[in-house]
Amino acid sequence: MALLRKALIALVAIGALLRPMPAQAETLADFLIAGMPNEHRAEAQTLAICVLAEAGASRLDHAGILHVLQRRAAKLTERSGRYVSTPEMARRYCRIFRDPPKHRAFLLGFKWNQPATNQYDKAWTAAQLSVVLFMLKVDYDPCDGLAMHWGSHADSKKARPKHTVQVFCGPTRNLFWSGPRRSSNI
C-alpha cells in the first residue's frame, strides 16, 4: 500500500511537471495542485478554508474532518438522489461558511495561490497540503471510517450530536463522534 501511494504521488508530480507551473510554486501543495484540473482548485480552496477554521494547523484533524465531510456527502447523495460533493458538504457543515465568527471571517478571503501574511501562514500551508493529499487519495482516515461528526471540546459540553459515541482518532484537537446504530443519519 505504501508503495502504491508513493507511485501515485510520483505520477501526480510528473503530471505537474508537464503542465505549466504557476507563477509561484512556493509550497508542495502548490506544486501538486499544478497537476490537477482547474475545476479542482476552487474545491481545494473551499476545503482548505474549512479545515483551517476548524482545526488550525493540525494535519491529523484535517484528515479526520475531510473524511467526515466525504462520508457525509456520500450519505446525503445516497439519501437525496442528488450528487453532493465534499466541498459542497463543507459549505453546509463548516461554521466558517454558515455563520463565520467575527474573529475568523477574514479566513474566507484566503486564496490558494496567495500565502497568508499573518500568524496563519504555516497553518494555511498545512491545510493546503492536507487537502491536496486528500484529493489525491493518498492520505489516511485517522478515524478508520467511524466518525460522522466532529467538534471542539467546548462543543462537547453544550451540543454533542444525539445518539453518538466518541471515536478515538489519535491526538486530535477536535473530538470526533459516530452513532453506534444511527451514524448514517446526516
Salt bridges, closest charged atoms under 4 A:
GLU43 OE1 - HIS40 ND1 3.12
GLU78 OE2 - LYS75 NZ 3.71
GLU88 OE2 - ARG82 NH2 2.75
GLU88 OE2 - ARG92 NH2 3.18
ASP99 OD2 - ARG95 NH2 3.74
ASP139 OD2 - HIS67 NE2 3.21
ASP141 OD2 - ARG71 NH1 2.65
ASP155 OD1 - LYS158 NZ 3.98
